[in-house]
Amino acid sequence: MSLTPDLWWPPAVLALALFVDAAMSLHPPKFIRDCLSPRTHINTSSAAYCL
């Protein structure tokens, strides 16, 4: 048994990141949907954050 305390928050942060990633893969936010959708017209407002 070690005398150093186990931190609870690093696994909790990783679990939260995994949950958010899974939720965003099921229903991507609008700015990601705009970047991934086929370009039928150029939208200058959304082109600023699409690479």
C-alpha positions, 0 to 999 in steps of 0.5 A: 500500500502506498502512502501517496493519495490517489487523485480522483479528478484525472480519471474523472476529467478523462471520463468527461472528455470521452463522454463529450467526444461520444456525444459529439460524434452522435450529434455534431455541433453546427460548426462541425456539420457545416465544415463536413457538409458538401460545399454547394455554396461558399458561406463566408461566415462559416469558412473562417473556422473551417480548415 
